[in-house]
Amino acid sequence: MCSSDLVAPLSNIAAGPLVAFAQPALFLALVASPWPTVSGVIADASMPPLALLDLVARISAAVPHAALHLAPTAIGAICAAVASAAAVRATASRRWAPAALVACGALTMGIWLPTFAGGSGRLELHVMDVGQGDALGIRTPKGRWVLVDAGRRWDGGDAGRRTVLPYVRRVGGDVAAFVMSHAHDDHVGGAASIIQALEPERWWEPAFVTTSEAYRRALETARHAQTAWHRVSPGDRWQLDGIEVRVLAPDSAWTAAQTDANETSVVLRISYRDVAFLLTGDAEAEEENWMLEHIDPALLRADVLKLGHHGSRTSSRPPFVDAVAPRLGVVSVGAGNTYRHPSTETLETFTARGIPLLRTDLEGTIVIVTDGQGIEVRAGGQRWNLPALASPYP
């Protein structure tokens, strides 16, 4: 994916004179370094234009949608080739205006046609390999994203910047929403980077009070980006490009009574025609039991289940797995993690029911694609189709 900075021309016009003054001045200060007094005077003289240059940079960076991120497409490549040929023709001909007009038109079409073109007509679930954490991407049939969690954060970096951001830009598409399943650092650690760079339209979360620094930074970034904030509740529904995003949990009263953020995880059911995915964050047995008691059994049924809490022994308990009745289980987990996720008990639960289980520590990033009927799985460098159901889930 490439990035086009839409404010760069204006920024460069403002910055050019400042650089033209500051750069020679700093060079002279370096040359005059054997004479500290002279060097200091020259360096001090360069400080005002440097301060103005920094101001120009900060103002430019703060402009909403200052950069346009473009996914590589066949349409874009053809338009870019036409624009390049026309530009060369314009520079080599006395009658440059028609060729320049063609170049500008082709470049404009190359930028905007992929944006307005329809998507693949398929729903995609991307379970990104971010180690011991979660970062999921739901890509709609029209190529827009709903991101769920953004992996962990560490000194000097985070999974959002290292993994999620390059991945989404490479695949292409705008981010319609970011859903934070819960405020643990291995899920929200990279959220600030994602929100700052991709500017999602919406932010959904359970609003569980926490002291997480990563959560606080993400909230501040969302506020600065003017991202619409929403506290989820069961029954929330969002129709987006032919898919339905439905919240099953948590209930606000339930959330208020909890002390563990895991048990306040946002549980999403993503449905497209006859196929459904169930994403459970780090939900454990107590929240699973709450859903078994309060949620319509038909809404718990799903073709693909993203296991709660990385497949720990306190989640994906047999009654809940039986209620979901998935054809495939997926767990996001770090290789050699000290928690020993996924647990032996969870593995046995899926093995006993004949449900295949895919793991990011073994397969890397896992992609599940559906046209609303069939399901294609891409993992470990291979592709295969899940067997068709005799009767679709409601």
N, C-alpha and C positions, 0 to 999 in steps of 0.2 A: 504494500500500500504506500502511496506517496502522499505528501502533504504540501498544500499550496497556501502560502502565507498571504492573505488578502490585504493586509495593512502594510506589507513590506515596502511597496513603492513610496507611500507617504512617509513612512518611518525613515527611509533612507534619504529622502529629500531633506527632512529635518536634521538628520544625524550627519549628513555629509559635511557641511561647513564646520561642525564641531570637531569631527575627526580630522579634517584638514588642518585645523589649528593645533589640536592636542597632540597628534602624532609627531609632528616635527619638534614641538616644544619638549616632549618627553625624551626624544632622541637627543636633543641638545643638552638636556639636563643630564643624561647619561654620559655624554661626551665631556661635560664640564664637571664630572664627579671628582676629579682631583682638586677642584676648587669648591669646597662645600658651600661657601656663601653664594657664589654665582649659581651653582647647581640648584640650591634651595630656592632662590628667587625665580628661576625659570620653572621649576616644578610647581611652585605655588601659583604661578600664573596660569598653569594648565588646569588647576583644580576647578574653576568655575565652568569651563566647557565640559569637563568630565562629569560634573554634577548634573549639568543639563542633559548630557548624553544618557546618563542613568535614568533621568526623569522620562526622556523619550522612550526608553526601553520599557520602563514600568507601565507607562500609559498605553503603549502599543500592546503589551501582554495582557492588559486588563480589558481590552476591547472584546465584547462577547462575539464568539464565532470568528475570531481573528484569523483562524486557519481553517482551511477546507481540506478534509482528509478524503482521499480518493482511492477506491479499491481498483486494482488492475483488472480491466475488462476488455473484451474484444472490441467493443464499441469505442472505448477510450483509446485503445491502441491504434485503431484505424484513423480516428479523428486526429490523434497526435501526429501520425505519419503524414496525413494530408496537410495539417498546419505547418509541419516542418518543411515539406516540399514547397508549399506556397510562400513561406518566409524566405527560402533560398531563392525562389523565382523573383520575389519582390526586390531582393538586394542586387540581383543580376540584371534587372530590366529597368529601362527608363520609365516605362509605364508601370510603376510600382503599386499604385493605389488598388487596382483590382485584385492583384495577388495578395496584398496585405489584408484586404477585406475578406478574402477567402480564408487566410490564415486565422484571422480573428474569429470568423464564424465557426471554423472547424474546431478551434480551441474551446470556444464556448460550448459547442455541442458535446465535445469530449468530456467536459466537466459536468454538464447538467443532464445529459441523456441517461447515463447510468443511474443517476439519482431518481429520475422519474420512471425508469423502466421497471416492469414488474419483476418480482423475485422468481425463485425457482419453483414456487408452488408447493414447497415442502417445508415442514417444520423440522428444525434441527436442535438437538440438545448436545452441547459441548461441555464435557466434564474435563476441565483443564488440569493438567498435572502441575500442581503447585506445592508438592510435598505434603507435609502433614498440615492440611488445611482444606478449605473448600473454595472453589471459584468455578461457577457454572455459567454458561451462556445459553440462553434460549434465543434462537434466531428464527424470526417469523418467515412465512412464505414470501414476504416482500423484502426480506433482507434486513429488517430492523432487529435490534437486540434488546432483550431484558436480561441484565446481568444479576446473578444471585451470588453475593459474597465476592471477596477479592483476595483471599489468601492471607498470609501472615506478613508481619513486618519484622525487620531486624536492623541492627545498627548500620546505617548507610544505605538502606534500600528496603524494598518491599516487593511482594509478589505481583501487586497491581502494576507497578512500573516495569518489572523485569519480565513478567510472563503474560498477564492479561492484556495489557495495553498493546504490545506488539502483535499478539494473537488476533485481537479484534480488528486492528488496523490492517493486518495482512488479509484476513477473510473479507473485510469490508462491511459497511453498513453503519447507520446512526444508532445511538443508544437511546432507546425510548424510556427506559427506567432502570434504576438500580435498587435491588431488594437486599437489605441486610437481614439475614436470617436471625442473628442475635449478636450481641456485642462482646464476643470473645475475639482476642487478637488474631487467632488463626483463620478468622472469617472476615474481619473488618480491617485487618492490618494494612491492606493495599487500597482501601476504599477512597481515601483522600486523593491519591494519585489518579485513580480512575475518574473521579468526579471532576477534578481540575482539568484533566486532559480531554475527556470525552463529553462532558457537560450533559449528563442525562436529563431528560425532561422531568422525571419523577424520582422520588426517594420513598421507599416503603420500608417500614421497620416495626418491631413490636413495642418500642418505647419503654424498654425495661431499664430502670435507673442503674447506672454503672459508673465506675470511676476509671474505665479504660481510657488511656491517653489516645490510642488509635481511634476510638469511637468519637472522642471529643474533637480531634482534628478533622475527622470526616464530616461531622456536623457543621463545624465552622466553614469548611470548604464548600459544603452544600449551600449554606446560607449565603456565602459570598457569591456563589454561582447562580443564586436565585432559583435553585432547584426546588420544585414543589414537594413539600414534606407531607407524608400521610402515615398516620398510625393505623396499622391493619387491624381488622377484626373479622371473625368468621362470616362468610357470606359476601365479602368484597369480591366484585367481579369486574373484569376489564376485558373488553373485546378489542383485539388488536390484530389487524391484517388477517382476519379469518380464524384466529386462535382465541381461546378463552383462558385467561389467567384467573384462577379462583383461589381465594384464601380459605383454608380449612381451620387454621389455628394460628396464634393463640387468642383466646378470649381475654378481654381487658381485666375482668375480675380474676381470672385465673392468673394472669401475668402479675397482678398486684400482690397475690398471695405467695409468689415464688421467691426463693433466695438463690436459685441456681439459674443462670441465664440460659443454659441448655434447654431447660424445661419451658422456656418462653420462645422457642424457635418458631419462626414463620414457616408454616407448612403450605406449599403451593401445589395445586393440581393444574397441570397444563394440558388442555385437550384440543385436539384438531380432528374434526370429523369423528372417526371411530376409534381413535388412538388417544391414550392419556398417559402422562408422566406424573409421578408423585415425588416431590422434592421435600425432604423432611428436615433440612438443617442439621442440628445436633439434638433433635428430639429424642428423649429417652422414654423409659417404660411408663412413667407417670403421665406424660403428655400423650403417649400412644393410647393409654387407657382412657384418657379424657376424650379423645377422638372416637374411640370405640363406643363410648356412652352417648356422645352428643352429636356426632356427624352421621348423616344418612349413609348407610352401608354402600349404596350405589356410588357415592362420591369418593369412597375410599378405594374402590377398585381402580387398578391402573395396570397398564402393560409393562411399564418400567418403573422401578422403585430405586430412588437414590437413598441409600441407607442412612439412618440417623447416626450421628456421633462417630463417624468413621468406622462403623461396624463394631462398636464396643459391645461388651456382654450385657450392658444395661440398656441396650436399644435393640430395635428389630426383633422384639420378642415374638415367639410363635403365634399367639393370637392375632397380633397386628399383621404379621406377614400373611397369615391365612385370610384375613379380611381384605388385604390389598390384592392377593392372588396374582403377583406379577409374573410375567414371562421372562423377565430379566432383572437382575439386581446389579447396581453399580455402587462402588464405594470409592471415595476419594481419601487416599491415605499415603503417608510418606514411607519410602523404603527404609527398612530397619528402624522404624520408630520405637521409642522406648516404652510406649503404651501397649505394644503388642497388638495393635489394631491391624486387621479385623480379628476379633476374638475367635477362639476355637468353637465356642458355643454358637456364635452367629454363623460361622462356616457350616457347622453341622445342621443348623436350621434350614439353610438353603439346599445343602446336599440331600437331606432327607426328603425334600419336596421336589427334587429334580429341577430346581431353578438355577440356571447358570448365573455365576457371579463374576463380574469384571472388576479389576482393581487397577487404580492408576499407578500403584507402585510396581506392578508387573507389566501393564500394557501401555503406560504413558497416557497421553490425552485420549479420551474415548469420545467418539462422535456417534450419535444415534439420529437417524434421518427417517422421516415418515412422510408419505403423501396423504396420510389420513386413513390409510388401510394397511398397506404393508410397512414393515420396519426393517431398515438396513442398519447394520452395526459396523462401525469402522474402529478397529482397535489392534494394536500390535502389528501394524503394517498389513492387516488383512481386512477383508470385507465379507460379510455374509448376511443372509436374511433370516429373521425369526420366522418360525412356522406360523401360518395364518391361523387365526382364531375361528372356531366354528360359529360363534356368535359374539359380536362386538360388545364392549362395555358401554354402559349408558353414558 
